[in-house]
Amino acid sequence: MRKFLTFSFVICLVASVFAGNKTNRPLEIQITSLVDADIVQVFRVERGVKKLVDEFPLKINESRIFRDTLDHAFYIVMYNKIKRKVYGQENETVKLKVTGSSIDLHKADKANKLLQSWFDLSFEARSFSVNYNHVDTKEFVKKTPFYERQRALEKASVNFHKKIDKYKGDAYFKRAMHKLVDTEITYFKLFFMQVPLLGYYDKAELPEDLYGSIPNNERFADPVLLDVSEELLPYGQLYGWWRQYKDHANAKYIIGYFSSPEIKVAYLLGHAELDKSGESVERIEKKYMHLLTSEESIKQFKKLQEQFAYLKDPSKMPDFKFQNLQDEIVPLSNYHGKLIVIDVWASWCAPCMKARPNFEALAEEMKDEDVTFIGVSVDQSDLKWKKVAAESHCVELRDKDKTFSNAFGLSTIPRYMIFSKDGGALVQSAPSPNTPDLKKTILKYLTKNNKF
């Protein structure tokens, strides 16, 4: 009997030690490529946008595991223009396979099977709204198959919500999926509404059975929206336009239709970052500072204020810092002492890429002059920037946090700029290198004492 009790005690002790030392495994996304993939990107959905958290090349049959410190989150994996939204949670590994035409789930867990079934169900309605960009004529729009696809989806979504309710996993995912379905059904209609807003036909022609149900105070009431949808800015703006149209006499500024303070703040800060005029920053300063209650939102807004300060007062221009090809952070002052000519570009910008050879040719032609030619990329992707910039003969830098482009309100690219030898902005919109005028402008400032 004594031996039995001793043995039982040892077993319990060992079990308790193992239980005490048990640690949760971080959430993982394992990506295997069946093709030579030059760049695979992983975005995390946060604050209503997608944030790039990892990117890497993959050779045929090569795998890479992305790990995150969060308990759970929605992610978007991209290769070329192919997207796959997945749900990651600790102790789980989401397995994906990249092909030339798709990103496929491999041995999916129940959560990602449910998520995928929603994308399968909504495929046709999505295809004729947010994924459709070829509306050419008023007559074609009136014959669009979107309405019948949308009606079928809304009918099917009733049963899909019941399917979500039967999911036995974590409560957060169920809540998020309900919000995703409601949000996307509304967003498809709102996105398609852009066609009449552009003047193809009057908004009154939109079918009431689909569009009459859009106004709803619950649309922006649950902050889980910020975790599940990366389209907060266009969705919020289109929703606000529709509410203003339906009740023009009592129209509000867009966030007046949002119930959640968290969603209001995310929209205000996101819109301010995109609004290169700086007017959105001023609007927050005048009307909405009381909404910025978290340390993170205050920090983000102060950064925006610093970036846009130069638009109000040119004397407040900072010593801009950039990333170079060696991943060092370098200030623009490193290049003071010579006239500075800057090409603001991005790898995804076709006009930028078309003009780059001429910019580089001009740099080579003027290499013995007292001038430095610098390419400043606004690429979000580090790999895509480096792939292009590595072939350049100019100084190549990246405006990683958009401080430079925000300070000058750069809403379109390419943009060519000329700075004095001590860093003052001489020309904020110089001629294109596709014409002789850029060289003429540079020579004009070289002949002057161009200190700012």
N, C-alpha and C positions, 0 to 999 in steps of 0.2 A: 504493500500500500504506500509506504514511504517513497519507494522508488518511482511509483506511478505519479505521485504528487510532485516529486522533484522534476520528473520528465515534463509534466504539464506546465510547471512554472517556467522551465527553460523555453518551451515552445512559445508561451505567451510573451516572454521577455524578448525573444528574437522577433516575433511578429510586431511587437510594439516599437522596436528599434527601426524595423524596416518601414513601418507606417509613419514614424516620426521623420525619417529621412527622405520620404517620398517627395519628389519635386515635380512640378508641372513642366511638361516639355513645351518650348515656345511654338507658336503657330508657324507653319512652314508652307511654302509653295515650291514644289519641285517641278522644274520645267525641263523637258527633254525635247531636243530638236531633231526632226527627221530630215532637215534641210540645212544648208549653210546659211545661218541667220546672222546677218551683220550686226543687227541691234535688236535685242528683245528688251522691252521696258516694263517695269512694274510700277503702277500708280496706286496709291492708297486714297480712298475717298475720305475726305475730312473737310469740315466746314463748308460743305456744299460744292467743293471743287475736287479735281483729282490732282494729287501731289506726287511728283516723281520721287520714288524712294529707292529705285535700283535700276540699273541698265547694264547690259553685257552682251557680247557676241556669243554665239553658240555654233559649233561645228556639227556636222552630221553625227547623230547618235551621242552627242555630248549632253550632259545634264548639269543643272545649276540649282541650288536650293537657296531661296530667299527666306530669311527668318526675321520675325518682328517681335518686339517686346510687348505688344498689346495683347489683351485677352482675346479680342475679336475685332474684326474690321472687314469691310468690303474692299476689294482690290480690282483693278483693271489691268490685265496683261495684254500688251500690244506687240505685234510684229508687223512691220509695214503699216497697212491700214486695217489689219485684222485685229478685232478686240474680243476679249473674253472677260466678263465680270464674274468674280468668284467670291466666296465667303470663307475667310480664314478664322480659325479659333485655336486656342492653345490645346496641346495634346493631339492635334490633327495635322496631317500633311495633305495638302491639295496637290494632286498630280495632274500635270498638263503635258500634252504633246503638241509641238508646233509642226505643222506641215506647210506646204507652199500656199495653201488656200484656207486653212483653218487653224484654230487653237482648240484642241479637243480635251475633254475631261477623261481621265483614266482611273477607273475604280473609284468613282465619285462617292463621297459620303452622302447621307440623306439630305443635308442642307443644300449642298450644291446640285443634287438631282432636282430638288424642288425649284431652286433658282433657275436651272437650265430649262425646266419644263415651262416656266413663265416666259422665258425668251422664245421658246419654240411656239408657244401659244400666241404671243404678241408679234411674231415675225412679220406677218403680212401688213398689219396696221402700221408697224414701225417702218416698214419698207416704203410705204406711201406717204410718210410724214417726215420724221427726222432723218431718215436715210435716203430721201428722194430729193434730188436737186435739179430736175430737168423739166420743171413746169415752164412751158414756153408761151402758151396762148390762153386767152380767156376761154375760148371754146373747149380746149382740152381740160382745163380745170373743172369746168362744169360737168364733164363726163368722167371725172376721176373715180376710180374704184375705192378711194379711201373711205368714203362714208359707209359703204356696205361692209368693208373690212372692220371698221371701227365699231359698227353696231354689233357685228358678230362677236368681237372681242369683249365688249361690255356685257353682253349676255353670258359669255363663257366665264367672265371674271367672277360672277356670283358663285359658281361652283368652285372656282379656284380659291376663293377666300375660305370656303369650307375645307378645301384640301389643306390649306395652311393651318387651320384650326386643329386638324388631325395630326399635325407634326408633333412628335414627342420630344424634340430637342429643347434647347434653351429658349426661355421666354423672350429674350432680346431679339433673337432671329425671327421669331413669329411676328413680333411687333414691327420689326423692320420690313419684313416681307409684305405685310398688310399695307404699310405706308408706301413701299415701292410700287405695288400694283396700282393703288389709287393715284399716286403721283404720275406714273407713266401714262395711264389712261387719259388723264387730264392734259399732260404735256403733249401727247400726240396731237390732240385737237388744237391746242394753243399754237403749236409749231406750224401746223397746217394753216392756221389762221393768218400767218404772215403773208400768204398769197393775197387775200383781199386787202390787207393793210398796205401792200405795195401797189394796189390799184387795179387788180385784175377784175374784181367785182365787189359790190357793196357788201359790207358786213351783215346787212339785214338778210342777205341771201343764204347765210349759213343756217343749216337745219336746226330748228329749235329743240328737237328731241335730243340732239347731241350737245349743243352749245348752251342750252338753257340751264343745265345743271352745273355749269362751271363755278359760278359764285357760291362759295361755301367757306364759312369762317374756320372750318377745321383743316383746310388745305395746308396752312402754314402754322398750325398750333403745336405740333409735336416736333421737338428738336432732333428726333431720330432721323428726320429728313436730311439733316446735314451729314449723316454717316452713310446714307444709302444712295443718295442721288448726287452726281457730280455736275448737275445742270441747274444749280440754284439760281445763277444769275439770269440766263435766258428764260428759265421757267418763271421766276419771280417777276421779271419785266413783262413778259407776255400776259401773265395772270393779272398784273396791275393794269395793263392797257385794256384788257377785257372788262374788268370791274369799272374802270373809268368810262368806258363806252356804254355799259349797261345802266350806269347811274351817273350820268354826266353832271347833273346838278349838284351832286354831293361828292364829286371826285376828290380823292386824297392822293398824297404822294404815295408811291408804291408800297413802302413798308407800313403804311397805315392799314393795309389789308392783311398784315401778318400778325398773328396772335402771340407767337413765341418771341420773347426778348432775344433769345440766342440766335434765332433765325434773322431777326432784324439787324443785329450787329454783324453777323456773317455777310449779309447782303450789302450793308453799308460799306464795310471795309473792302469786300471783294470788288464792288463797283468803283470805289475810290481808287483802287489800284489800277483798274483798267481805264479810268477816265483821265486821259493825259492832260486835260486842261487844268486840273487841280480844283475845279469847281466843286467836286464831290467832297473833297477835304474841307473846303470852306463851309459847305452845308452841314457837315458833322460838327464843326467848331461852333456854328451858330445855333443849331437846333437839337443835336443828338448826343452831346457829350455825356448826358446823364445815363445813357444806355451802356456806356463803356464802363462796366463794373469789375470785370475780371482783369487780373494782372496781364494776361496774355493779350487781351484786346487793347488795353492801354499801351502796351509795348509796341504792338503792331501799328497803332495809329500814330504814335510818336515818330516811328520810322517813316511813315508816309509823310508826315509834316516836314521832316528833315529833307526828304527827297524832293518835295514840291516847293520848298522855300525859295529856290532860285527863280521860279516863275514870278514870284512877287518882288523879289529884290535880287538883281543880278550880282550884287556885291557879296551875297551869301553863298556863292558857288563853292562847294567843297572841293577838296582834293580827291577826285573820284578814284576808287580802287577797283581793280579788275583782276580776273584770273588769267594767268598766261598758260602757255602750252605745257609748262613744267609744273602746273598746279600751284604756283606761287601767287600770292596776292601782291600786286604791284600798283602803286599810285600813278596817276597821270603825270605827276610832277617829275617822275623818272625821265620823262621825255622833254622836259622844259629845256630851253636853250636853242631850240630850232622851231620853225613854223611847224605846226601839227595839222595834218589833213586826215580826217577820220571818215571811214566808210562804215555806217551802221547797217548791218545785214543779218540774215539768218539762212540756214541751209534749206529751210522749207519755202523761202521766198524766191519765186522764179525770176522776177525782175532783178533781184539782188545777184543771183547766180549768173545771170546773163551779163551783168555789168562788171562783175569782179575781174575778168581777164583784162578789161580796159583800165581798171583802177590799178592793177598790178603792172600793166605795161607802162602807165604813166609814172608809177613809182620807180621803175627801172630806168626810164628815160631821164628822170630828174634826180637820180641817185647822187649826183655830185653837187646838187644844190643844198641850201641850208634848210632842208625840209624833211620831216619824217612822216611816212604814210602808215597809218594804223587801221587795221580792220577791227571793228568792235561788234562782236556777235551778240544777239539777244536770244540765241538758242536756249531752250530749256534743257535740251539733251547735251550733256558733256561729250558723249561719244560722237554724235552727229556733227557737232561743231569741230571737234578735233579731226575727224575724217576729212573734212574740207580744208580746214586751216593748215593742216600739216603740209599741204602742197603749195602753200603760199610763200612768196618771197618778201612779203611785208611783215611788219610786226602784227601779231594776231593776239587779241585779247577777248575776253568774254565778260559781258555785263551780267554777272551771275544773279545778283539780287535786284536787277533793274533800277538801281539807284541813278545811273547815268541817263537812261532813257526816260525815266519818270521826271527827273529834274528839268529836262528840256521838252517835256510833253510830246515825246515822239510817238504818234499814233499810227504812222505809216512808215514803211521802209521800202526801198533803201533811202537813206538820208546821208548827205555828204556835208561835213562841217569843217570849218577852219578855225584853229586856235592859235593865239599869239605865242611868242617864245616864252612868255611867263604864264601861259595857261588861260588867258582870257578868251572868251568866245567872240571871234571876229565875224564869222559868217555861220549862222545856224542852219541855213538851207542853201548850200552851194550847188552849182550846176552838176549835172551828171557827167561821169567820165566818158560817157558815150558820145559826148560832143567836145569840141576844142575849148569850150567856155570854162571848164574847170581849170585847165592849165593857165588860161589867161588870168583868171581870178587869183590863182596861187602866185603868179609872177607879179601881179599888182601889189600884193601884200609883201612879197619878198623885197620889193624896191623901197618899201616904207620902213620906218622904225616902228615895227608892229608890236610894241609893248602895249598891253591893255590898260 
